[in-house]
Amino acid sequence: MMRKVVLSMMAALVLTVGAESFLTLEASAEENEQTEEITLTEEQQEEMSALQKEALEQQRTIINKYVEFGVFTEEKGDKIIKHFEKGYEELESTGFIPKWKQPHQKES
């Protein structure tokens, strides 16, 4: 049972990282094509906030399990969680509209 939980968590982490990489590439290509500013309604922002908080909590759980299993030190786990929290705060500040950019690109 525990093995199944660990494998599920590892799969979720791999999928999250893989999806982020794919979405970053897709978004950077589409960013150049998008000319109009999109905003979400208050209701849409609340829904996205709830989903993002749920994902953030799942990420915290996964990282804490890695710390528990000795894969990460507590300091490394805290650093990763702070990175995820910063990502949530950035999304919140943009009205939950992702603003992906490549490291060599300047913010617009």
DSSP file with accessible surface (Angstrom, degrees, kcal/mol):
  #  RESIDUE AA STRUCTURE BP1 BP2  ACC     N-H-->O    O-->H-N    N-H-->O    O-->H-N    TCO  KAPPA ALPHA  PHI   PSI    X-CA   Y-CA   Z-CA
    1    1 A M     >        0   0  185      0, 0.0     4,-1.9     0, 0.0     5,-0.1   0.000 360.0 360.0 360.0 -46.9    0.0    0.0    0.0
    2    2 A M  H  >  +     0   0   99      1,-0.2     4,-2.6     2,-0.2     5,-0.2   0.892 360.0  54.6 -64.2 -37.8    2.8    2.4    1.0
    3    3 A R  H  > S+     0   0  197      1,-0.2     4,-2.8     2,-0.2    -1,-0.2   0.908 106.7  51.1 -62.1 -40.2    4.7    1.6   -2.2
    4    4 A K  H  > S+     0   0  146      2,-0.2     4,-2.4     1,-0.2    -1,-0.2   0.905 110.2  49.5 -63.7 -40.8    1.6    2.4   -4.3
    5    5 A V  H  X S+     0   0   59     -4,-1.9     4,-2.5     2,-0.2    -2,-0.2   0.937 112.3  47.5 -64.2 -45.3    1.3    5.8   -2.5
    6    6 A V  H  X S+     0   0   32     -4,-2.6     4,-2.7     1,-0.2    -2,-0.2   0.932 112.6  48.7 -63.1 -45.5    5.0    6.6   -3.1
    7    7 A L  H  X S+     0   0   93     -4,-2.8     4,-2.5     1,-0.2    -1,-0.2   0.902 111.0  51.1 -62.5 -38.5    4.8    5.6   -6.7
    8    8 A S  H  X S+     0   0   71     -4,-2.4     4,-2.4    -5,-0.2    -1,-0.2   0.918 111.2  47.9 -63.7 -42.7    1.6    7.8   -7.1
    9    9 A M  H  X S+     0   0   18     -4,-2.5     4,-2.3     2,-0.2    -2,-0.2   0.912 112.0  49.1 -65.7 -41.8    3.4   10.7   -5.6
   10   10 A M  H  X S+     0   0   83     -4,-2.7     4,-2.6     2,-0.2     5,-0.2   0.922 111.3  49.7 -63.6 -42.4    6.4   10.3   -7.7
   11   11 A A  H  X S+     0   0   50     -4,-2.5     4,-2.8     1,-0.2     5,-0.2   0.918 109.9  51.5 -62.5 -41.2    4.3   10.0  -10.9
   12   12 A A  H  X S+     0   0   32     -4,-2.4     4,-2.5     2,-0.2    -1,-0.2   0.915 111.0  47.9 -62.9 -41.7    2.4   13.2   -9.9
   13   13 A L  H  X S+     0   0   32     -4,-2.3     4,-2.7     2,-0.2     5,-0.2   0.940 112.7  47.9 -65.4 -44.5    5.7   15.1   -9.4
   14   14 A V  H  X S+     0   0  103     -4,-2.6     4,-2.9     1,-0.2     5,-0.2   0.926 113.4  47.9 -61.9 -43.7    7.1   13.9  -12.8
   15   15 A L  H  X S+     0   0  123     -4,-2.8     4,-2.9    -5,-0.2     5,-0.2   0.904 111.3  51.1 -64.9 -38.8    3.8   14.8  -14.5
   16   16 A T  H  X S+     0   0   43     -4,-2.5     4,-2.5    -5,-0.2    -2,-0.2   0.953 114.2  42.5 -63.1 -48.4    3.8   18.2  -12.9
   17   17 A V  H  X S+     0   0   81     -4,-2.7     4,-2.2     2,-0.2    -2,-0.2   0.930 116.9  48.0 -65.2 -43.2    7.4   19.0  -13.9
   18   18 A G  H  X S+     0   0   40     -4,-2.9     4,-2.4    -5,-0.2    -2,-0.2   0.918 112.4  48.5 -63.8 -42.6    6.8   17.6  -17.4
   19   19 A A  H  X S+     0   0   48     -4,-2.9     4,-3.2    -5,-0.2     5,-0.3   0.907 109.7  52.6 -64.8 -40.9    3.6   19.5  -17.9
   20   20 A E  H  X S+     0   0   89     -4,-2.5     4,-2.3    -5,-0.2    -1,-0.2   0.928 110.4  48.1 -61.0 -43.3    5.2   22.7  -16.7
   21   21 A S  H  X S+     0   0   68     -4,-2.2     4,-1.9     2,-0.2    -2,-0.2   0.936 115.0  44.7 -62.8 -46.2    8.0   22.3  -19.2
   22   22 A F  H  X S+     0   0  124     -4,-2.4     4,-2.6     1,-0.2     5,-0.2   0.939 114.2  48.6 -63.3 -47.1    5.6   21.5  -22.1
   23   23 A L  H  X S+     0   0   78     -4,-3.2     4,-3.0     1,-0.2     5,-0.2   0.864 108.1  55.3 -64.1 -34.9    3.3   24.4  -21.1
   24   24 A T  H  X S+     0   0   36     -4,-2.3     4,-2.2    -5,-0.3    -1,-0.2   0.934 110.6  44.9 -63.4 -43.6    6.2   26.8  -20.9
   25   25 A L  H  X S+     0   0  109     -4,-1.9     4,-1.6     2,-0.2    -2,-0.2   0.932 116.2  46.0 -65.2 -45.3    7.3   26.0  -24.4
   26   26 A E  H  X S+     0   0   81     -4,-2.6     4,-2.3     1,-0.2     5,-0.2   0.919 113.0  50.1 -62.5 -44.4    3.7   26.2  -25.7
   27   27 A A  H  X S+     0   0   13     -4,-3.0     4,-2.6     1,-0.2    -1,-0.2   0.888 107.0  53.4 -65.0 -39.3    3.0   29.4  -23.9
   28   28 A S  H  X S+     0   0   19     -4,-2.2     4,-0.9    -5,-0.2    -1,-0.2   0.894 111.1  47.0 -66.6 -34.4    6.2   31.1  -25.2
   29   29 A A  H  X S+     0   0   53     -4,-1.6     4,-0.5     1,-0.2     3,-0.3   0.920 117.7  41.9 -69.6 -41.2    5.2   30.3  -28.8
   30   30 A E  H >X S+     0   0  108     -4,-2.3     4,-1.7     1,-0.2     3,-0.7   0.782 101.3  71.0 -77.3 -25.2    1.6   31.5  -28.2
   31   31 A E  H 3< S+     0   0   57     -4,-2.6    -1,-0.2     1,-0.3    -2,-0.2   0.881  96.1  52.9 -59.9 -37.4    2.7   34.5  -26.3
   32   32 A N  H 3< S+     0   0  122     -4,-0.9    -1,-0.3    -3,-0.3    -2,-0.2   0.796 111.4  46.7 -68.1 -26.4    4.0   36.1  -29.4
   33   33 A E  H << S+     0   0  149     -3,-0.7     2,-0.5    -4,-0.5    -1,-0.2   0.740  91.1  91.7 -86.7 -25.0    0.7   35.5  -31.2
   34   34 A Q     <  +     0   0  105     -4,-1.7     3,-0.0     1,-0.2    -4,-0.0  -0.587  40.3 162.1 -79.1 123.3   -1.5   36.9  -28.4
   35   35 A T        +     0   0  137     -2,-0.5     2,-0.3     2,-0.0    -1,-0.2   0.663  50.8  74.7-113.4 -22.9   -2.3   40.6  -28.8
   36   36 A E  S    S-     0   0  140      1,-0.0     2,-0.4     0, 0.0     0, 0.0  -0.692  80.7-118.1 -96.4 148.1   -5.3   41.2  -26.7
   37   37 A E        -     0   0  139     -2,-0.3     2,-0.4    -3,-0.0    -2,-0.0  -0.698  28.6-154.5 -82.6 129.6   -5.2   41.3  -22.9
   38   38 A I        -     0   0   71     -2,-0.4     2,-0.3     2,-0.0    59,-0.0  -0.878  12.9-177.8-107.6 136.5   -7.3   38.6  -21.2
   39   39 A T        -     0   0  112     -2,-0.4     2,-0.3    57,-0.0    56,-0.1  -0.966  19.5-132.0-130.0 149.3   -8.8   38.9  -17.8
   40   40 A L        -     0   0   38     -2,-0.3    57,-0.1    55,-0.3     2,-0.0  -0.722  26.0-111.6 -96.6 150.3  -10.8   36.5  -15.7
   41   41 A T     >  -     0   0   79     -2,-0.3     4,-2.8     1,-0.1     5,-0.2  -0.271  35.4-102.9 -69.4 166.6  -14.1   37.4  -14.0
   42   42 A E  H  > S+     0   0  129      1,-0.2     4,-2.3     2,-0.2     5,-0.2   0.913 125.0  50.5 -57.5 -43.1  -14.1   37.4  -10.2
   43   43 A E  H  > S+     0   0  148      2,-0.2     4,-2.2     1,-0.2    -1,-0.2   0.910 110.7  48.4 -63.0 -43.0  -15.9   34.0  -10.2
   44   44 A Q  H  > S+     0   0   87      2,-0.2     4,-2.7     1,-0.2    -2,-0.2   0.907 110.8  51.1 -64.2 -40.7  -13.3   32.5  -12.6
   45   45 A Q  H  X S+     0   0   53     -4,-2.8     4,-2.8     2,-0.2    -2,-0.2   0.903 109.3  50.7 -63.8 -40.1  -10.4   33.9  -10.4
   46   46 A E  H  X S+     0   0  119     -4,-2.3     4,-2.3     2,-0.2    -1,-0.2   0.908 111.3  48.2 -63.5 -41.2  -12.0   32.3   -7.3
   47   47 A E  H  X S+     0   0  118     -4,-2.2     4,-2.3     2,-0.2    -2,-0.2   0.928 113.5  46.3 -65.4 -44.0  -12.3   29.0   -9.1
   48   48 A M  H  X S+     0   0   64     -4,-2.7     4,-3.0     2,-0.2     5,-0.2   0.896 110.4  54.5 -65.1 -38.7   -8.7   29.1  -10.3
   49   49 A S  H  X S+     0   0   19     -4,-2.8     4,-2.7     2,-0.2     5,-0.2   0.935 108.9  47.9 -59.5 -46.3   -7.5   30.2   -6.9
   50   50 A A  H  X S+     0   0   58     -4,-2.3     4,-2.1     1,-0.2    -2,-0.2   0.923 114.3  46.2 -62.0 -44.5   -9.2   27.1   -5.3
   51   51 A L  H  X S+     0   0   86     -4,-2.3     4,-2.4     2,-0.2    -2,-0.2   0.918 113.8  48.1 -64.7 -43.4   -7.7   24.8   -8.0
   52   52 A Q  H  X S+     0   0   61     -4,-3.0     4,-2.7     2,-0.2    -2,-0.2   0.888 110.8  51.0 -66.0 -38.5   -4.2   26.3   -7.6
   53   53 A K  H  X S+     0   0  115     -4,-2.7     4,-2.5    -5,-0.2    -1,-0.2   0.900 109.9  50.8 -64.4 -39.7   -4.4   26.1   -3.8
   54   54 A E  H  X S+     0   0  139     -4,-2.1     4,-2.1    -5,-0.2    -2,-0.2   0.924 112.0  46.5 -62.8 -44.0   -5.4   22.4   -4.1
   55   55 A A  H  X S+     0   0   41     -4,-2.4     4,-2.5     2,-0.2    -2,-0.2   0.906 111.4  52.2 -64.8 -40.7   -2.4   21.8   -6.4
   56   56 A L  H  X S+     0   0   13     -4,-2.7     4,-2.6     1,-0.2    -2,-0.2   0.921 109.1  49.7 -62.0 -42.9   -0.1   23.7   -4.0
   57   57 A E  H  X S+     0   0   99     -4,-2.5     4,-2.4     2,-0.2    -1,-0.2   0.904 110.2  50.5 -64.2 -38.9   -1.2   21.6   -1.1
   58   58 A Q  H  X S+     0   0  100     -4,-2.1     4,-2.4     2,-0.2    -2,-0.2   0.918 110.1  50.2 -64.7 -41.2   -0.6   18.4   -3.1
   59   59 A Q  H  X S+     0   0   30     -4,-2.5     4,-2.6     2,-0.2     5,-0.2   0.913 109.7  50.8 -64.0 -41.8    2.9   19.7   -4.0
   60   60 A R  H  X S+     0   0   65     -4,-2.6     4,-2.8     1,-0.2    -1,-0.2   0.923 110.2  50.4 -59.1 -45.0    3.6   20.4   -0.3
   61   61 A T  H  X S+     0   0   59     -4,-2.4     4,-2.0     2,-0.2    -2,-0.2   0.923 111.4  47.9 -60.5 -44.8    2.4   16.9    0.6
   62   62 A I  H  X S+     0   0    4     -4,-2.4     4,-2.2     2,-0.2    -2,-0.2   0.945 113.8  45.7 -62.4 -49.1    4.7   15.3   -2.0
   63   63 A I  H  X S+     0   0    2     -4,-2.6     4,-2.3     1,-0.2    -2,-0.2   0.920 111.1  53.0 -64.3 -41.0    7.7   17.3   -1.0
   64   64 A N  H  X S+     0   0   81     -4,-2.8     4,-2.7    -5,-0.2    -1,-0.2   0.869 107.9  51.8 -62.5 -34.7    7.1   16.6    2.7
   65   65 A K  H  X S+     0   0   55     -4,-2.0     4,-2.6     2,-0.2    -1,-0.2   0.909 107.6  52.0 -66.7 -40.8    7.0   12.9    1.9
   66   66 A Y  H  <>S+     0   0   28     -4,-2.2     5,-2.3     2,-0.2     6,-1.0   0.906 111.1  47.9 -61.3 -39.1   10.3   13.1    0.1
   67   67 A V  H ><5S+     0   0   35     -4,-2.3     3,-1.4     4,-0.2    -2,-0.2   0.950 111.4  50.3 -64.2 -46.7   11.7   14.8    3.2
   68   68 A E  H 3<5S+     0   0  123     -4,-2.7    -2,-0.2     1,-0.3    -1,-0.2   0.879 111.5  48.3 -58.3 -39.0   10.2   12.1    5.4
   69   69 A F  T 3<5S-     0   0   80     -4,-2.6    -1,-0.3    -5,-0.1    -2,-0.2   0.466 117.3-113.4 -83.7  -3.0   11.7    9.4    3.2
   70   70 A G  T < 5S+     0   0   61     -3,-1.4    -3,-0.2    -4,-0.4    -2,-0.1   0.591  84.3 119.6  84.6   9.7   15.1   11.1    3.2
   71   71 A V  S   <S+     0   0   88     -5,-2.3     2,-0.3    -6,-0.2    -4,-0.2   0.907  81.6  26.0 -71.9 -42.3   15.2   12.0   -0.5
   72   72 A F  S    S-     0   0   51     -6,-1.0    -2,-0.3    -9,-0.2    -1,-0.2  -0.915  85.0-118.9-116.9 149.7   15.4   15.7    0.3
   73   73 A T     >  -     0   0   83     -2,-0.3     4,-2.7     1,-0.1     5,-0.2  -0.392  35.0-108.0 -73.6 164.1   16.8   17.5    3.4
   74   74 A E  H  > S+     0   0  129      1,-0.2     4,-2.6     2,-0.2     5,-0.2   0.904 122.0  52.1 -61.4 -38.3   14.4   19.6    5.4
   75   75 A E  H  > S+     0   0  140      2,-0.2     4,-2.2     1,-0.2    -1,-0.2   0.920 110.5  46.9 -64.3 -43.5   16.1   22.7    4.1
   76   76 A K  H  > S+     0   0  100      2,-0.2     4,-2.4     1,-0.2    -2,-0.2   0.920 112.0  51.1 -64.8 -42.1   15.9   21.5    0.5
   77   77 A G  H  X S+     0   0    0     -4,-2.7     4,-2.6     1,-0.2    -2,-0.2   0.924 110.0  49.4 -60.8 -44.0   12.2   20.6    1.0
   78   78 A D  H  X S+     0   0   69     -4,-2.6     4,-2.6     1,-0.2    -1,-0.2   0.901 110.1  51.7 -62.1 -39.7   11.5   24.1    2.4
   79   79 A K  H  X S+     0   0  148     -4,-2.2     4,-1.9     2,-0.2    -2,-0.2   0.919 110.9  47.0 -63.8 -43.4   13.2   25.7   -0.5
   80   80 A I  H  X S+     0   0   33     -4,-2.4     4,-2.2     2,-0.2    -2,-0.2   0.929 112.5  49.6 -64.7 -44.4   11.2   23.8   -3.0
   81   81 A I  H  X S+     0   0   15     -4,-2.6     4,-2.7     1,-0.2    -2,-0.2   0.916 108.8  52.5 -62.9 -41.4    7.9   24.5   -1.2
   82   82 A K  H  X S+     0   0  133     -4,-2.6     4,-2.5     1,-0.2    -1,-0.2   0.887 107.5  53.2 -61.7 -36.2    8.8   28.3   -1.0
   83   83 A H  H  X S+     0   0  127     -4,-1.9     4,-2.0     2,-0.2    -1,-0.2   0.928 110.2  46.6 -63.4 -44.7    9.4   28.2   -4.8
   84   84 A F  H  X S+     0   0   31     -4,-2.2     4,-2.0     2,-0.2    -2,-0.2   0.903 112.1  50.9 -62.9 -41.8    5.9   26.6   -5.3
   85   85 A E  H  X S+     0   0   56     -4,-2.7     4,-2.5     1,-0.2    -2,-0.2   0.900 107.9  52.4 -63.7 -39.1    4.4   29.2   -3.0
   86   86 A K  H  X S+     0   0  121     -4,-2.5     4,-2.5     1,-0.2    -1,-0.2   0.908 107.2  53.4 -63.1 -39.9    6.1   32.0   -4.9
   87   87 A G  H  X S+     0   0   30     -4,-2.0     4,-2.2     1,-0.2    -1,-0.2   0.910 108.7  49.0 -61.0 -40.8    4.6   30.6   -8.1
   88   88 A Y  H  X S+     0   0   24     -4,-2.0     4,-2.7     2,-0.2    -2,-0.2   0.937 110.5  50.6 -63.8 -45.3    1.1   30.7   -6.6
   89   89 A E  H  X S+     0   0  116     -4,-2.5     4,-2.4     1,-0.2    -2,-0.2   0.887 109.6  51.0 -61.2 -38.9    1.6   34.3   -5.4
   90   90 A E  H  X S+     0   0  105     -4,-2.5     4,-1.0     2,-0.2    -1,-0.2   0.914 111.1  47.9 -64.7 -42.8    2.7   35.4   -8.9
   91   91 A L  H ><>S+     0   0   31     -4,-2.2     5,-3.3     1,-0.2     3,-0.7   0.925 111.3  50.9 -62.2 -43.3   -0.4   33.8  -10.4
   92   92 A E  H ><5S+     0   0  101     -4,-2.7     3,-1.6     1,-0.2    -2,-0.2   0.909 106.9  54.0 -61.0 -40.5   -2.5   35.5   -7.8
   93   93 A S  H 3<5S+     0   0   96     -4,-2.4    -1,-0.2     1,-0.3    -2,-0.2   0.727 108.7  49.4 -69.7 -19.8   -1.0   38.9   -8.6
   94   94 A T  T X<5S-     0   0   46     -4,-1.0     3,-0.7    -3,-0.7    -1,-0.3   0.192 122.5-102.1-101.9  14.9   -1.8   38.5  -12.3
   95   95 A G  T < 5S-     0   0   14     -3,-1.6   -55,-0.3     1,-0.2    -3,-0.2   0.814  74.8 -62.0  69.4  27.9   -5.4   37.5  -11.7
   96   96 A F  T 3 <S+     0   0   14     -5,-3.3    -1,-0.2     1,-0.2    -4,-0.1   0.739 102.2 133.8  64.9  27.8   -4.5   33.9  -12.3
   97   97 A I    <   -     0   0   28     -3,-0.7    -1,-0.2    -6,-0.5     2,-0.0  -0.935  60.0-123.7-101.7 115.6   -3.4   34.5  -15.9
   98   98 A P        -     0   0   59      0, 0.0     2,-0.4     0, 0.0    -7,-0.0  -0.350  20.8-164.7 -62.0 137.5   -0.1   32.7  -16.4
   99   99 A K        +     0   0  111      2,-0.0     2,-0.2    -2,-0.0    -2,-0.0  -0.688  18.0 178.5-121.5  72.7    2.7   35.0  -17.5
  100  100 A W        +     0   0   99     -2,-0.4     2,-0.3   -77,-0.1   -69,-0.0  -0.556   2.6 170.5 -78.4 143.4    5.3   32.5  -18.7
  101  101 A K        -     0   0   92     -2,-0.2     6,-0.1     6,-0.0   -73,-0.1  -0.992  35.5-110.3-147.3 152.8    8.6   33.7  -20.1
  102  102 A Q    >   -     0   0   39     -2,-0.3     3,-2.0     1,-0.1   -77,-0.0  -0.541  37.3-112.1 -76.8 150.9   11.8   32.2  -21.1
  103  103 A P  T 3  S+     0   0  127      0, 0.0    -1,-0.1     0, 0.0     0, 0.0   0.833 118.0  49.8 -56.6 -30.5   14.8   33.1  -18.9
  104  104 A H  T 3  S+     0   0  153      2,-0.1     2,-0.3     0, 0.0    -2,-0.0   0.566  95.8  90.0 -87.0  -6.4   16.4   35.1  -21.7
  105  105 A Q  S <  S-     0   0   54     -3,-2.0     2,-0.2     1,-0.0    -4,-0.0  -0.643  74.8-127.4 -90.2 147.5   13.2   37.0  -22.4
  106  106 A K        -     0   0  195     -2,-0.3    -4,-0.1     1,-0.1     2,-0.1  -0.636  31.5-102.0 -88.2 149.9   12.4   40.3  -20.8
  107  107 A E              0   0  155     -2,-0.2    -1,-0.1     1,-0.1    -6,-0.0  -0.429 360.0 360.0 -67.1 145.8    9.0   40.8  -19.1
  108  108 A S              0   0  152     -2,-0.1    -1,-0.1    -3,-0.0    -3,-0.0  -0.538 360.0 360.0 -99.7 360.0    6.5   42.8  -21.2
